[in-house]
Amino acid sequence: MAHSYGEYSKESYPSVKNILLLDSEGKRVAVKYFSDDWPSLAAKLSFEKSLFAKTAKTNARSEAEITMFDSYIVVYKFVQDLHFFVTAGSDENELILAAVLQGFFDAVGLLLRNDVEKRTALENLDLILLCIDEIIDGGIILETDANTIAGKVATNGGDNTVTFSEQTLSQAFATAREHLARSLLN
């Protein structure tokens, strides 16, 4: 008996309900929902507030924590004033969800050049949202490797992030001066 692609994908692939990046007060920094489990903005905000209240007192700084919350599996990790969450159905594999969380966490660290805190995250919100898009599409997990995710975001992120290298500002100015000098000499 043949399955349609839609049925097959729901049965066979691990999926995620949402990815949340909240600040140290539980306010939204970047969130994406991939499920109709929370049909309104009010329902989403209520879920985020309740989840934050449940996890805020835990010590998820050194490694990810896993909890059951409202019949969902939630994996989460905190750094500075940012709280990273990945939510999935209760039948999903915790190790896969932990890999998604770690990929998101590490890719954000790479993209923000290890300055992972709320101010920098808000200044680079476009990169963080692109990062989520590279990891999850419609709830289906596409990628969990942080270097791959950050590389794709950097090449798709627009003019200011085309070259994703460890160039310092002084190296960038030196390169620009060389190009200008060469163009003036020709």
N, C-alpha and C positions, 0 to 999 in steps of 0.2 A: 504494500500500500504506500503510495507516494504522498509525501507531505508537501504542502505549499511552503515556499521559502519563509513566509512569516511565521508559520507554526514551527518550522524547523529551527529557526533562529532563536525563538523564545525558549524552546526546550533544551537547546544544545549549548548555547553560549552564556557565560557568566554575564550578568548585567548589574548596573548600578542605578539606584533611584535618584541620587543627587550627589553633588560635590559642593561642599560649603567651605568658605574661608571667612571666618568671623574674627572680629577684634576681641580684645581682652574684656570688653563689656558685653559681648554677645551680639554686637551690631554687624550688619553685613559689610563685607569688603568685596567679595566676589562669590556669587552663588549661581549654580545651574541645576535645574531640575529636569529629569528625564522620564518622569512618571506622572500620571494623573492622580496619584495617591493624595496629593494636596491640591485640590481643584482651584483654590483662590489664593490671592496674595496674603490674605489674613490667615489662612490655614498654614501657608509656608512660614510666615513670620512666627506664628504660634509654635510650630514644630521647632524652629530654630531657637526660640527663647527657651522652650522646655528642655531641648537637648543641651543647650549651653548650661542651663541651671544644673542639670544632672552631672555634667562632666567637668564643670569649672573647678571643682575642688580636688580633682584627681591630679596625679603627677605624671602627665603624659609628655614629659620633655625629653627624656633620654631615648625612649622607644615608644612605638605605637601601642595604644590600648584598644581593647575590643570590648564592646558592651552590647547587650540586647536592650533596645529602647522602642517602646510602642510596637512590638513584634517585628522590628527591623534589626539587622546587624549593623552596628556603626563602628568603624575604626577611626581613630583620631589621634592627632599628635599636635603638640603646642611648641612654638618657638617665639621668643620675645613676646610681643603683644598680638600674635596671630594664632588662631586655632583652626587647624585643618581637619575636615571631616569627610568621610566617604560613607554613604548609606546604601544598603542593599536589602533585598528580601531575606527572610530568615532561612531560606534554603540555599543561599549562596555560600561559597567556600571562603572562609575567613582569611586564608593565606593569599588567595587571589586579591581580595579586597585590600589586604595589607600591602601587597605589591603595587596596587593602584595608588594608594595613599602615599607610599614611599616614593613612587615615580613622580607624583604631583609635587610632593614636598621638595624632593631633590631638584626637579626641573625649575621650580620657582627659585630655589637657592642659586642655581646656575644663572638664570636670567637676571636675577637681582644682584648678581655678583656677591653672594653671601651676606648682603645687607637686608636680611629678611625681617622686616618690621613694617608696621602699618603704613607709615608715611611713604616709604619706598614702594610698597605694594600698591598704594593708591596712585602714585605717580606713574606706575607701570601697569595699570589695570588692564590695558589692551593686551599686553603680553601674557598676563595671568589668564585672561579669558581665552586667548588663543591656545594657551597651554591646556586648559580644560578641553577645548575642542579637539586637540590632537590626541588626548587620552581616551575620551569617550565620544561616541557618536550615537545619538538616540538611545543611550543607555548601554550600548554594547561597548565593551572594552577593546580599544584598538592598540594601545601601546602602554607599556609600563616602564620602559627604559628612559631614565632621566636625560641622558645625553642625546638620545634620538629625539625625544620630545622637545628639548631646548633647541636643538639644531633646526628642527622643522619650524618652530616658532620664530627663531632668529631669521631664517631665510624667507618666511612669509610675513614677517612683522612690519614691513614697511621700510621706508628709506633710512630711518635712523638706526635700524638694527640689521642691515643687510650683511655686514661682516660681523660674525660672532667670533671674535678672537679676544685674546687677553691683552690687546693693545692698550697702553696707557694713553692719557691725553697728550702727554709730551711726544710720544711716538707718533700719534695721529697728526699732530701739528708738524712734526719733522717730515713725515711723508707728504703732507700737503705742501709744505715749502719746496720739497724736491720736485714735485709735479709742477708747481708754479714756475720754479726756476727753469725747468726743462722746457716748458711751453713758451717762456719768454725768450729763451735762447734759440728756438727753432724759427 
